[in-house]
Each structure stands twice: as C-alpha cells, then as structure tokens.
Amino acid sequence: MKNKELFDNTVKILVNAYLNNSLVQGNCHACAVGNIIAAKMNIKYTNDFKWVGRQVAWPLVFVTVSFEIAQVRRPWNFTGQAKEQITATGYSWQELAQIEYAFERAPWAKTPEERMFNGLMAVIEVLGQIHEMDENTKSATKGLFLKD
C-alpha cells in the first residue's frame, strides 16, 4: 500500500465524522473533503456545520455540482488559502477532487444516512486507487463504517 499513514489518518477522520454525524453531503465545510481539511488544520465547527474562524477556499479549485452531475475544476485557483487547505491534507488537488466527486455523486438512498454511507463506500474505492490498496484492506476498511 502506498502511504499507509496518510490512508489510515484519512479513514480515521472519515469514520469519526460519520459516527459523530458531522458529515454532510452538499456542504463544503462538512463533506468528506471539508472534514479532512478541517481535521488536518484543526478547524472547529459551529452547530450548523460551518468552520469557526476560517473561510472555505478549496472549492475555488474544484467543486462537484450535485444537480448537474459535473465537477468544475479551476486549477488556476490553486493559490493562497485554497492551496493551504488542500496541501494540508497530504493529497494533491486532483486526488481530493476524486474523493469529493465520489462522495457527492453517491447513489440516492431512502435516507440521508444511507446516502452518506454510500458516499463513504465510494470514497473508500477512490482511496483504494490512490493508495494502491488490496481488496482485503478495502473490505476491512469499509467495515469500520458500520454503526451498531
């Protein structure tokens, strides 16, 4: 596996966000990428899932438009705060864009929780590609998101 420490840390962030119900699709502060950046930069959340004391800048570089099934990419904006936020994760902006697209484009489900779970399973697939993960590790990782 490529960069096991980064992989393990990213999964820990996403598991915590999911189990604590602080993961929200369509919210740049609290989506998969928003949670990864917030954790890496030690950014706290308000009660309505907004960052405390920080502007969200990473969507200037890429953002998935849920109603259009498209992702807008603006690499020329990979500067300043956007670059700082993205770089803090240990991933390239292209890798984070893949993670965000997978999370936001998850299949619809009967409940928001099921859709969130679907999004996380899609993220694990992308992380598997990024980190060159074997199937056993991928399967074990998906099991971490099961709630009792």
N, C-alpha and C positions, 0 to 999 in steps of 0.2 A: 504494500500500500504506500502511496505517495503522501508524505506529510501527515502521518498518523496523529501527531499532536494537534495540528490545526483541525483535522477532521473531528477528533474526539471533543475538542473545545466547542466547535460549531454545533455538534449534536447535543452537547450538554446545554448550550444556550437555547436551542430549539425545544428540547424536552422540557426544560424549566418553563419556557414561555407557554407551551401548550398545556402543561399540567396546571399552571397558575392562571390560565385563561387570559393571558396578556398578549395573545397572538390574534391579529385581526386582519383579514384579507381586505384589500382596498384602502388600507390606512398606511401611508408611507412611514409613519412613526412606529407602527406596531406590526407590520407584516414580517415575513421571515427575514428579509434584509434589514429592515428597521430594527428588529430585535438583535440581530447580530451586531450591527453598528453600535446600538445603544450599550450592549454588554461590553464590547471591546473598548468603548470610550467612556464607560462608567456614567452613562446618562440615565437619569431617573425619569419616571413617567408621572404624569398627572392622573387623576381619576378617569379622565376621558381619553387616555392613551395618547397623550401628546408629550413630547420631550420637554423637560424642565431646563430652561436656560440655554437651549440650543435651537438653531434653525435647522430644518431638514433640507440639506442641499444635494444629497446624492441623486434624487430624481431629475436633477438638471442634466445628468449624464445618460440615464436610461429610466424608462417608466413603462409599465405594461398598462395599456388602456383596456380595461376589462370589457367594456361594451363593444370594442372593435376587434377583439382577438388579435391585437397587434402590440408590438413593443416599439416605442420610439427610442432611438439611440442617437445621442448627440455627443460624440466623443470629444468634440472641441470644447465642451464644458467641463472636462476633467481637469479642473484647476481649483485653487482656493479651498473653501470649505468642503466642496464635493469631493475633491481629491483626498483631503484629510480624512473624511469619513470613510470613504471606500478603502483607502490604503490601510486604515486601522484594522480592517478585518483580516488581512493576510491574503485576500483574494484579489485577483485583477478585476477591473470593472466589467470585463466580458464574462468572467465566471459568476460574479454577483448578478449580472443581467440574466444569465441562465437560471440561477436559483430563483430569482424573482419571477421570471416568466413561468417556471414550473409551478410555483406556489400559487400565483394569481390565476393561472389557467386550469386549475384543478377542476375535475368534473363536478357538476352540481350534484347536490345530495339533498335528502329530505330535511336535514337540519344543518345549521351553520357549523356545529361541532363536527358532523360527518364530513362536511366540505373542507374544514380546516385539516382534518385527519388526511383526507385525500391529497390536499396540498402538500402536507408534510411527507407523505409517501412519494410524491413526485419529486420533492426536494432531495430525498434520500437517493432516488435514482440518479439525479444530476450530480450529487456529491460522490456517488459511486463512480461516475465517469471522470469527474475532476480528480479524484484521489486514487483512481485505478483500483477500486475495491473489489474483492472477490464476493461471490454470491452468498457464502455463509456469513460473512461480516455484514453484508447488506441486509440479510434476513434478520440477523440478531439485532441490528440497529433499528429496524422497523418495529421490533417487539418492544423497544423502550417507550414507544408512544401509546401503548395500550393502558387505558385507565381501568382501575378496578371497579 
